[in-house]
Amino acid sequence: MQKTLDQFAIGEHGIVRSVSGEGKIKRRLFDMGITPGAEILLRKRAPLGDPLEITVRSYELSLRITEAQCVLLSVAQEGEEVAK
């Protein structure tokens, strides 16, 4: 199953399949290590839903919802592993 990062529930994780968006946003995400093949875990959401706190490549990041909408991930169904 695939969905964008903004649709994740807390504690859900997946593998980045693609990153879209305008040049500056896409470049910023790549610079932070959000590239195809990276595993991402959604750790927290702010009380109003924006920003999100994620773990990627063993460090924590905060992303705006608009940035999270640009990241498409593969998500494992319950009881199965995410294919890398």
Secondary structure, 3 states (H helix, E strand, C coil): CEEEHHHCCCCCEEEEEEECCCHHHHHHHHHCCCCCCCEEEEEEECCCCCCEEEEECCEEEEECHHHHCCEEEEECCCCCCCCC
